[in-house]
Amino acid sequence: MNRKTRTLVTLGVLASIAVILSLINWPIFPSAPHLRFETADVPVLIAGFAFGPGAGLAVTFIMAVLMAFITGLDGAVGALMHFLSTGSLVMAASFIYRRHHTLRGAIAGLIAGTVAQTLIMPLVNLTIVPLIYGFSREQVVAMLPVLFAFNAIKAGLSSVITFLVYKRVSCFLKGFVSQDRRRKDYKESARSAY
């Protein structure tokens, strides 16, 4: 198996883990039980950090499509909103981390990703929900505080979990992709960089 194939296999596994984690969810706010927290963004962020923003978006796309297909919830619209939600988080986080491959870069990226998702998703809801689901714009505006809070909590918790687990799994992932030739190099570099 060559490096490209191993990378695709790794991304497929991360997407599968994300889908499984999507199925384990719970509401954060009793007033909005449809807004549910799950840790599916963690493997997506790991993909973005380990292999770059493009890989993170690819895993996001696969996860969003599979979730829409498996659950049947909201169909293509649900997949689009899921893609925009996780995509905004992983793009901002992995782009900054790619440019600044340090502990500070990881923290800055995760903060930027959290802010991006927190700001973008209420605007997406304000645009899409009145058009597709028949709610008035005023009803969506009334929900904006909950939407901001939910996205901040969801992205923030996913970022914290990613920060805590990334270094432990990144050596394994990169070692698998590069096989034995560079596995030792990844273990040694992990000691000096996040």
C-alpha positions as CSV (number, residue, x, y, z in Angstrom):
1,M,0.0,0.0,0.0
2,N,1.5,3.3,-1.0
3,R,1.5,6.6,1.0
4,K,-1.5,8.1,-0.8
5,T,-3.6,4.9,-0.3
6,R,-2.7,4.8,3.4
7,T,-3.7,8.5,3.8
8,L,-7.1,7.8,2.1
9,V,-7.6,4.8,4.4
10,T,-6.7,6.9,7.5
11,L,-9.1,9.7,6.4
12,G,-11.8,7.1,5.8
13,V,-11.3,5.7,9.3
14,L,-11.5,9.1,10.9
15,A,-14.7,9.9,8.9
16,S,-16.2,6.6,10.1
17,I,-15.3,7.4,13.7
18,A,-16.9,10.9,13.3
19,V,-20.1,9.3,12.0
20,I,-20.3,6.9,15.0
21,L,-19.7,9.8,17.4
22,S,-22.4,11.8,15.7
23,L,-24.9,9.1,16.7
24,I,-24.1,9.6,20.4
25,N,-25.5,13.0,21.2
26,W,-27.5,14.9,23.8
27,P,-29.2,18.3,24.1
28,I,-27.4,21.1,25.9
29,F,-30.3,23.5,26.3
30,P,-33.8,22.2,27.4
31,S,-35.4,25.1,25.5
32,A,-33.8,23.9,22.2
33,P,-33.7,20.1,22.3
34,H,-33.0,19.9,18.6
35,L,-29.5,21.5,19.2
36,R,-27.6,18.4,20.2
37,F,-23.9,18.1,21.2
38,E,-21.7,15.3,20.0
39,T,-18.0,14.8,19.7
40,A,-17.9,14.1,16.0
41,D,-15.9,17.2,15.2
42,V,-12.9,15.8,17.2
43,P,-11.8,13.2,14.5
44,V,-12.4,15.8,11.9
45,L,-10.1,18.3,13.6
46,I,-7.5,15.6,14.1
47,A,-7.6,15.0,10.3
48,G,-7.2,18.7,9.6
49,F,-4.3,19.1,12.0
50,A,-2.5,15.9,10.9
51,F,-3.1,16.2,7.1
52,G,-4.1,19.8,6.4
53,P,-7.3,21.8,5.8
54,G,-8.2,20.0,2.6
55,A,-8.2,16.6,4.3
56,G,-10.2,18.1,7.2
57,L,-12.8,19.4,4.7
58,A,-12.9,16.0,2.9
59,V,-13.6,14.2,6.2
60,T,-16.2,16.8,7.0
61,F,-18.0,16.2,3.6
62,I,-18.0,12.5,4.0
63,M,-19.3,12.7,7.6
64,A,-22.1,15.2,6.6
65,V,-23.3,13.1,3.7
66,L,-23.2,9.8,5.6
67,M,-25.0,11.3,8.6
68,A,-27.8,12.6,6.3
69,F,-28.0,9.2,4.6
70,I,-28.0,7.2,7.9
71,T,-30.3,9.3,10.0
72,G,-32.5,10.7,7.2
73,L,-32.7,14.0,9.2
74,D,-33.1,17.0,7.1
75,G,-31.6,15.4,4.0
76,A,-29.4,17.5,1.8
77,V,-30.1,20.7,3.8
78,G,-29.0,19.0,7.0
79,A,-25.9,17.7,5.3
80,L,-25.1,21.3,4.0
81,M,-25.6,22.8,7.5
82,H,-23.5,20.1,9.1
83,F,-20.8,20.7,6.4
84,L,-20.8,24.5,7.0
85,S,-20.7,24.1,10.8
86,T,-17.9,21.6,11.1
87,G,-16.2,23.0,8.0
88,S,-15.9,26.5,9.4
89,L,-14.3,25.0,12.6
90,V,-11.9,22.7,10.9
91,M,-10.8,25.2,8.1
92,A,-9.9,28.0,10.5
93,A,-8.2,25.7,13.0
94,S,-6.2,23.6,10.6
95,F,-5.3,26.6,8.4
96,I,-3.7,28.4,11.3
97,Y,-2.1,25.3,12.7
98,R,-0.6,24.5,9.2
99,R,1.0,27.9,9.1
100,H,2.2,27.8,12.8
101,H,3.0,24.2,13.6
102,T,3.5,24.8,17.3
103,L,1.6,24.6,20.6
104,R,0.7,28.2,20.3
105,G,-0.4,27.7,16.7
106,A,-2.7,24.8,17.8
107,I,-4.3,26.9,20.5
108,A,-4.7,29.9,18.2
109,G,-6.2,27.7,15.5
110,L,-8.7,26.0,17.8
111,I,-9.7,29.4,19.2
112,A,-10.1,30.8,15.7
113,G,-12.1,27.8,14.7
114,T,-14.4,28.1,17.7
115,V,-15.0,31.8,16.9
116,A,-15.6,31.0,13.2
117,Q,-18.3,28.4,14.0
118,T,-19.9,30.5,16.7
119,L,-20.3,33.5,14.3
120,I,-21.1,31.6,11.1
121,M,-23.7,29.2,12.1
122,P,-26.3,31.6,13.5
123,L,-26.0,33.5,10.2
124,V,-26.4,30.3,8.3
125,N,-29.5,29.5,10.4
126,L,-30.8,33.0,9.8
127,T,-30.5,32.5,6.1
128,I,-31.5,28.9,5.6
129,V,-34.1,28.1,8.3
130,P,-36.7,30.7,7.1
131,L,-36.4,29.6,3.5
132,I,-36.5,25.8,4.1
133,Y,-38.4,25.2,7.3
134,G,-41.0,27.9,7.2
135,F,-40.0,29.7,10.4
136,S,-40.2,33.5,10.3
137,R,-37.0,35.5,10.4
138,E,-38.3,37.0,13.7
139,Q,-38.5,33.5,15.2
140,V,-34.9,32.7,14.2
141,V,-33.7,36.1,15.5
142,A,-35.3,35.3,18.8
143,M,-33.2,32.1,18.9
144,L,-29.9,33.8,18.0
145,P,-28.7,34.0,21.7
146,V,-29.2,30.2,22.1
147,L,-27.6,29.5,18.7
148,F,-24.5,31.6,19.5
149,A,-24.2,29.9,22.9
150,F,-24.7,26.4,21.5
151,N,-22.1,26.8,18.8
152,A,-19.6,28.4,21.2
153,I,-20.0,25.4,23.6
154,K,-20.0,22.8,20.9
155,A,-17.0,24.1,19.1
156,G,-15.2,25.0,22.4
157,L,-15.6,21.5,23.9
158,S,-14.6,19.8,20.6
159,S,-11.5,22.0,20.5
160,V,-10.6,21.2,24.1
161,I,-10.9,17.5,23.5
162,T,-8.9,17.7,20.3
163,F,-6.2,19.6,22.1
164,L,-6.0,16.9,24.8
165,V,-5.9,13.9,22.5
166,Y,-4.2,15.2,19.3
167,K,-0.6,14.7,20.3
168,R,-1.3,11.2,21.4
169,V,-2.8,10.0,18.2
170,S,-0.9,12.1,15.6
171,C,2.3,10.1,15.8
172,F,0.3,6.9,15.3
173,L,-1.6,8.4,12.3
174,K,1.5,9.9,10.6
175,G,3.5,6.8,11.4
176,F,0.9,4.6,9.7
177,V,0.8,6.8,6.6
178,S,4.6,7.0,6.3
179,Q,5.1,3.3,7.5
180,D,8.4,2.3,9.1
181,R,10.7,4.5,7.2
182,R,9.7,7.7,9.0
183,R,7.8,6.5,12.1
184,K,10.9,7.1,14.3
185,D,11.2,10.6,12.9
186,Y,7.6,11.4,13.8
187,K,8.1,10.1,17.4
188,E,11.2,12.2,17.8
189,S,9.6,15.3,16.3
190,A,6.5,14.9,18.6
191,R,8.7,15.6,21.6
192,S,9.7,19.0,20.3
193,A,6.5,20.2,18.6
194,Y,2.8,19.9,19.3
